[in-house]
């Protein structure tokens, strides 16, 4: 607009100059005025045409871009549709069946792993190119993991996990509160121990029959992790089975696992993340927590190990576990137990901050552990739980009855005040040969 206005001003000036030269000027002035006016007159005629042409070109460009976008979206839709078709690809597998001494060929439909992997790779590539489809692809991959993680390469389902939940311990607490039912409480405690050990044996035996998670399911998880990490969005995996898989914190820090089953999996945390597992079953899993935080809610543990939790924080909320062991000495670790039941839990280390509220620890082991003054133990039971050669001197918030329940050695340091009567006399030079380290 400004250029057009300037051009109009110049044209008016040129016309006036030409008129003045023709009327009042000499022939030379008229000639000079004509030389100035004629190019401007030509420009005055051509400029609107040029502007109109530019407008037309702009419209054509926009139309071409819109068509390109439509073609691109059509292409993306085609890729997505074909990829989804590949995710359900199957093939016929022929084998021979022996029946009554005769060999009979049979045909069975099994997943076509190769085509499914191709579909997964196509979806991963599409997610990189089309941000608009990222959320849709994320949901598709999550559904694929959930629907396929329980099936083997031959299309049959994994052996079902043992029935039933971790045996409840609350009945013992009720019986123990009744002084007249002490014998009945002891009987129930032993029966409960047998049921828990039997449940542990059932789960470990079942876990030993499971092959590793299918390669296409593992690839779907890997693609899902890459997508979630690049888009910085939170996602949830639920009702899935993972066997012998490695979960690194930098890869699954944006995940929430719910109602999943983990068998012989490894969790290695990093980047000071807060990782959450809810209502899950974990069988013989290994944890490297380091300086990070991990939160378990309503989970059942059957075996497993914590290899490094120094500086880390472990939260057990409504957790049941049996035979979870720390194979390395920890330091500066926070362990929080809330409404949880632990059997055969072994944890060793210095400067442990233990918070136990409304929890029960049965046959556990904290030998040679040292606890900080921030530790809090409220309304919790320590039944046949060992604190041999442990340092409890810094504890201030613990009931005398709770101390009486603990198994101590002469070298165990007690909190300030009177040494519990159930503990042996203090002997700092005492060495317990039963402690294996």
C-alpha positions in Angstrom: 0.0 0.0 0.0 2.8 2.4 0.8 4.6 1.7 -2.4 1.4 2.2 -4.4 0.8 5.5 -2.7 4.3 6.7 -3.4 3.9 5.5 -7.0 0.7 7.5 -7.3 2.3 10.7 -5.9 5.2 10.3 -8.4 2.7 9.8 -11.2 0.8 12.9 -10.3 4.1 14.9 -10.1 5.1 13.5 -13.5 1.8 14.5 -15.1 2.1 18.0 -13.7 5.6 18.2 -14.8 4.6 17.1 -18.3 1.8 19.6 -18.5 3.9 22.4 -17.3 6.6 21.5 -19.9 4.1 21.3 -22.7 2.3 24.6 -21.9 5.0 26.9 -20.5 8.3 25.2 -21.3 10.5 25.0 -24.3 10.7 22.0 -26.7 13.6 20.6 -24.7 11.6 20.8 -21.4 8.6 19.1 -23.1 10.9 16.3 -24.4 12.4 15.8 -20.9 8.9 15.7 -19.4 7.8 13.1 -21.9 10.8 10.9 -21.1 9.8 11.0 -17.4 6.1 10.5 -18.0 6.0 7.7 -20.5 7.8 5.1 -18.3 5.6 6.1 -15.4 2.5 5.8 -17.6 3.6 2.3 -18.7 4.2 1.4 -15.1 0.8 2.8 -14.1 -0.8 0.5 -16.6 1.4 -2.6 -15.8 1.5 -2.3 -12.0 -2.1 -3.4 -11.4 -1.6 -6.3 -13.8 1.5 -7.3 -11.8 -0.3 -7.0 -8.5 -3.2 -9.0 -9.9 -0.8 -11.7 -11.1 0.9 -11.9 -7.7 -2.5 -12.3 -6.1 -3.3 -15.1 -8.5 0.0 -16.8 -7.8 -0.5 -16.5 -4.0 -3.9 -18.2 -4.3 -2.4 -20.9 -6.5 0.4 -21.5 -4.0 -2.1 -21.7 -1.1 -4.2 -24.1 -3.1 -1.2 -26.2 -4.0 -0.1 -26.3 -0.3 -3.6 -27.3 0.8 -3.6 -30.1 -1.8 -0.1 -31.2 -0.6 -1.4 -31.3 2.9 -4.4 -33.3 1.9 -2.2 -35.7 0.0 0.1 -35.9 3.0 -2.8 -36.7 5.4 -4.2 -39.2 2.9 -0.7 -40.8 2.8 -0.5 -40.9 6.6 -3.9 -42.4 6.9 -3.0 -45.1 4.3 0.2 -45.9 6.3 -1.7 -46.1 9.5 -4.4 -48.3 8.1 -1.9 -50.7 6.5 0.2 -50.8 9.7 -2.8 -51.7 11.8 -3.6 -54.5 9.4 -0.1 -55.8 9.8 -0.4 -55.8 13.6 -3.1 -58.4 13.3 -1.3 -60.5 10.6 -1.4 -64.3 11.0 -0.1 -67.2 9.0 -0.8 -70.9 8.7 1.6 -73.2 10.5 1.6 -76.8 9.4 2.8 -79.5 11.7 2.4 -83.3 12.2 0.3 -84.8 14.9 0.8 -88.3 16.1 -2.5 -90.1 16.8 -2.9 -93.8 17.4 0.4 -94.5 15.7 -0.5 -92.5 12.7 1.0 -89.1 11.6 -1.7 -86.6 10.6 -0.8 -83.2 9.2 -2.6 -80.3 10.9 -2.7 -76.6 10.3 -2.8 -73.9 12.9 -3.1 -70.2 12.8 -0.2 -68.4 14.4 0.9 -64.7 14.6 3.0 -63.6 11.7 5.8 -62.0 13.7 7.7 -60.6 10.7 4.7 -58.7 9.3 3.8 -57.4 12.8 7.3 -56.1 13.3 7.0 -54.3 9.9 3.7 -52.7 11.1 5.3 -51.6 14.3 8.2 -50.0 12.5 5.8 -48.2 10.2 3.9 -46.8 13.1 7.1 -45.7 14.8 8.2 -43.9 11.6 4.7 -42.3 11.2 4.8 -41.0 14.8 8.1 -39.2 13.9 6.6 -37.6 10.8 3.1 -36.8 12.0 2.8 -35.2 15.4 -0.9 -35.1 15.0 -1.1 -38.9 15.0 1.2 -39.4 17.9 -1.5 -39.8 20.6 -3.4 -42.2 18.4 -0.3 -44.3 17.8 0.5 -44.3 21.5 -2.9 -45.7 22.3 -2.6 -48.3 19.5 0.8 -49.5 20.8 -0.5 -49.7 24.4 -3.4 -51.8 23.3 -1.1 -54.0 21.2 1.1 -54.7 24.2 -1.9 -55.4 26.5 -3.6 -57.8 24.0 -0.5 -59.7 22.9 1.8 -59.9 25.9 0.0 -62.9 27.3 0.5 -65.0 24.1 3.4 -67.2 22.8 4.8 -67.3 19.3 2.6 -70.2 18.5 -0.5 -68.2 19.4 -1.3 -70.1 22.6 -1.7 -68.3 25.8 0.9 -68.3 28.5 0.2 -70.7 31.4 -2.1 -68.9 33.8 -0.6 -67.5 36.9 -1.5 -69.2 40.2 -4.9 -68.3 41.6 -5.5 -66.3 44.7 -4.0 -63.3 46.4 -1.3 -63.0 49.0 -2.8 -64.4 52.3 -4.2 -61.8 54.6 -2.4 -61.3 57.9 -5.0 -59.1 59.6 -6.7 -62.1 61.4 -3.5 -62.7 63.4 -3.5 -59.1 64.5 -7.0 -59.6 65.8 -6.2 -62.9 67.6 -3.0 -61.5 69.1 -4.9 -58.6 70.5 -7.0 -61.1 72.5 -4.7 -62.3 75.4 -6.8 -65.4 75.8 -6.3 -66.5 72.2 -2.4 -66.6 72.3 -2.3 -70.3 71.4 -4.8 -69.8 68.6 -2.8 -66.8 67.3 0.4 -68.8 67.2 -1.4 -71.6 65.3 -2.8 -69.1 62.8 0.7 -67.5 62.4 2.3 -70.9 61.5 -0.6 -71.7 59.1 -0.2 -68.3 57.5 3.5 -68.8 57.1 2.8 -72.2 55.3 0.3 -70.5 53.0 2.7 -67.7 52.1 5.5 -70.2 51.4 3.2 -72.3 49.3 2.1 -69.3 47.3 5.8 -68.3 46.8 6.6 -71.8 45.6 3.6 -71.7 43.2 4.6 -68.4 41.6 8.3 -69.3 41.3 7.4 -72.7 39.7 5.1 -70.9 37.3 7.7 -68.3 36.5 10.2 -71.0 35.6 7.9 -72.3 32.8 7.6 -68.9 31.0 9.7 -68.1 27.9 10.8 -64.5 27.3 8.3 -62.0 26.1 7.6 -62.2 22.4 9.9 -60.1 20.2 7.1 -58.1 18.6 5.6 -57.2 22.1 9.1 -56.1 23.2 9.5 -54.0 20.1 6.1 -52.4 20.7 7.2 -51.4 24.2 10.4 -50.0 22.8 8.6 -48.0 20.2 6.1 -46.8 22.8 8.9 -45.7 25.1 10.6 -43.8 22.3 7.4 -42.1 21.4 6.5 -41.1 25.0 10.1 -39.8 25.6 10.1 -37.7 22.5 6.7 -36.2 23.0 7.1 -35.8 26.8 3.7 -37.2 27.6 2.6 -39.6 30.3 1.2 -43.0 29.4 -0.1 -46.0 31.2 0.4 -49.7 30.6 -2.0 -52.1 32.3 -3.0 -55.8 32.4 0.2 -56.8 30.6 2.8 -59.6 31.2 6.5 -59.0 30.9 9.1 -61.8 31.1 12.8 -61.2 31.3 12.6 -57.6 30.2 14.9 -54.7 31.2 13.2 -51.4 32.2 15.6 -48.5 32.4 14.4 -45.4 34.2 15.3 -43.0 31.4 13.1 -45.1 29.2 10.1 -45.7 31.3 10.0 -42.6 33.6 6.8 -41.4 31.8 5.1 -44.7 32.4 2.6 -45.9 35.0 2.2 -49.6 35.3 -1.1 -50.9 36.6 -2.3 -54.5 37.1 0.8 -55.8 35.3 2.8 -59.0 36.0 6.6 -58.8 35.9 8.6 -62.0 35.8 12.4 -62.0 36.1 12.5 -58.4 35.0 15.2 -55.8 35.8 14.5 -52.3 36.8 17.4 -49.9 36.7 16.5 -46.4 37.8 18.3 -43.2 36.9 17.8 -39.4 36.5 16.3 -39.0 40.0 12.9 -40.1 38.7 9.8 -41.1 40.6 8.5 -44.4 39.2 5.2 -45.9 40.1 3.8 -49.5 39.9 0.3 -50.1 41.1 -1.6 -53.4 41.7 1.2 -55.4 40.1 2.7 -58.8 40.7 6.5 -59.1 40.6 8.2 -62.5 40.6 12.0 -62.7 41.0 12.7 -59.2 39.8 15.9 -57.2 40.3 16.0 -53.6 41.2 18.8 -51.0 40.9 17.4 -48.0 42.6 20.5 -45.9 43.3 19.6 -42.2 44.2 16.1 -42.4 42.9 12.6 -43.0 44.1 10.2 -45.9 43.4 6.6 -46.3 44.6 4.8 -49.6 44.9 1.1 -49.6 45.7 -1.0 -52.7 46.3 1.7 -54.9 44.8 2.7 -58.5 45.6 6.3 -59.6 45.5 7.4 -63.2 45.2 11.2 -63.3 45.5 13.6 -60.8 44.0 16.5 -58.6 45.0 17.5 -55.0 45.6 21.1 -54.7 44.5 21.7 -51.0 45.0 19.4 -48.6 46.9 22.0 -46.2 48.4 20.6 -42.7 48.6 17.3 -44.0 47.2 13.7 -43.9 48.5 11.5 -47.0 48.4 7.8 -46.6 49.2 5.6 -49.7 50.0 1.9 -48.8 50.3 -0.4 -51.8 50.9 2.3 -54.1 49.6 2.7 -57.8 50.4 6.0 -59.5 49.8 8.0 -62.6 50.5 11.7 -63.3 50.2 12.9 -59.9 48.8 16.6 -59.6 49.6 19.2 -56.9 49.5 22.5 -58.4 48.3 24.5 -55.2 48.8 25.0 -53.0 51.8 22.9 -49.9 51.4 23.5 -46.4 52.9 21.3 -43.3 53.3 18.3 -45.2 52.1 14.7 -44.3 52.9 12.3 -47.2 53.4 8.6 -46.4 54.0 6.1 -49.1 54.9 2.4 -48.2 55.0 -0.3 -50.9 55.6 2.2 -53.5 54.3 3.0 -57.1 55.1 6.6 -58.3 54.7 7.9 -61.9 55.2 11.5 -62.9 54.8 12.5 -59.4 53.8 16.3 -58.8 54.2 17.7 -55.3 54.1 21.2 -54.3 55.2 22.9 -50.9 55.4 23.8 -47.8 57.4 21.8 -44.6 58.0 18.5 -46.2 57.0 15.4 -44.1 57.6 12.7 -46.6 58.3 9.1 -45.5 58.5 6.7 -48.3 59.4 3.0 -47.5 60.0 0.3 -50.1 60.4 2.6 -52.7 58.9 3.7 -56.2 59.9 7.2 -57.7 59.4 7.5 -61.4 59.9 10.8 -63.4 59.8 12.6 -60.3 58.4 16.2 -59.5 58.8 17.9 -56.1 59.5 21.1 -57.5 60.9 24.0 -55.0 61.2 21.7 -52.2 60.0 21.9 -48.6 61.3 18.9 -46.4 61.6 18.6 -42.6 61.7 16.7 -40.4 64.2 14.1 -39.6 61.5 12.9 -43.2 61.6 9.3 -43.7 62.8 7.6 -46.9 63.8 3.9 -46.7 64.7 1.4 -49.5 65.2 3.6 -52.0 63.5 4.5 -55.6 64.4 8.0 -57.1 64.2 7.4 -60.9 64.5 10.6 -63.0 64.6 12.4 -60.2 62.9 16.1 -60.0 63.5 18.1 -56.9 64.4 21.3 -58.6 65.4 24.3 -56.3 65.8 22.1 -53.4 64.5 22.2 -49.8 65.7 18.9 -48.6 67.0 20.3 -46.0 69.4 19.1 -43.0 67.3 15.4 -44.2 67.3 13.1 -42.0 69.4 9.7 -42.8 68.1 9.2 -46.5 68.9 7.1 -48.3 71.4 8.6 -50.5 74.1 6.3 -53.4 73.1 7.6 -53.2 69.6 11.2 -53.4 70.8 10.3 -56.5 72.9 9.1 -58.2 69.7 12.5 -57.8 67.9 15.2 -60.4 68.0 18.4 -58.8 69.2 21.9 -59.9 70.0 24.2 -58.7 72.8 25.9 -56.3 70.3 22.6 -54.7 69.3 22.4 -51.0 70.3 19.1 -50.1 71.9 17.4 -46.7 71.9 18.0 -44.4 74.9 16.5 -45.5 78.2 16.2 -49.0 79.6 17.3 -51.9 77.5 14.3 -54.2 76.6 14.0 -57.1 79.0 13.6 -59.6 76.1 17.0 -58.6 74.8 20.3 -60.1 76.0 22.6 -57.9 78.1 24.7 -55.5 76.0 28.2 -56.7 74.9 29.9 -54.6 72.3 32.5 -57.3 71.6 29.9 -59.9 70.8 30.1 -61.4 67.3 27.1 -63.4 66.0 28.4 -66.3 63.8 24.9 -66.7 62.3 25.3 -63.5 60.3 26.7 -64.4 56.9 28.7 -61.2 56.3 
